[in-house]
Amino acid sequence: MCLVQATGGSSTHKLVSAGAEKMIITRPDFVDPPGSKDISITRTARAPKEDKLVIHFCTCRCN
């Protein structure tokens, strides 16, 4: 869960690849095994509402 005030702010989260294969995510970016990437979420000031972030990922054998 990511709680950011309606007045704006940011939150940082870590996406971890714990498997043996590289992950590709929709940013586009890669997460090498075993490794992690920080994802920074920033919300600008505006009316309060429920925001959603969806990260699609899959494993890949690319170098």
N, C-alpha and C positions, 0 to 999 in steps of 0.2 A: 504494500500500500504506500502511496505517495501523497502526503498532505502538504499542500502549498496554499498559503493565504490568498484570498481573492484580490488583495492589494498587490499581489505579485511576489515572486520569490523563486527559489530554485531548490532542487533536491538532487543528490547524486546517488546512483545505485550501481552495483557491480554485477555484470553478467559473467558467469563462470562457465568455462568449458571443462568439465571433469572427465569427459570420455577420452578415447584414444584418437578420435578423428577431429579434424578442424571443423568449426561451425561457421556457416555464413549467415549473416543476419540482414534484415531489410534496409539497413542504413545507407548504402551497402558497406559492409565491413566484414572482417574475419576475426575469429577468436581462436588462436592456436592452442592446441592441447599441450600440457595442462596450462591453462592461462586464463586471463580475465580481461575485461574491458570496463572502464567506468563509463556510465551513461548519465549525462547531466540533463535534467528536465527543468526547463525554465517556463514560468507562466507570467505573462504580462498582466498588469492590473486591468480588470474588467469585471462585469457582473458575475456573482457566484453561480456556478453550475457544475454538474458532474462531468469531468473530463475523462477520457479513456486513452490509454496508450497500449497498442498491441504490437508486439515484436514477433515477427515470423522468422523462423530459423530452420535450418536443416544441416546435416553433416555433409562434408564433401571431402574428397581425396585429392584436392588440388594443392599445388605447391606454391 
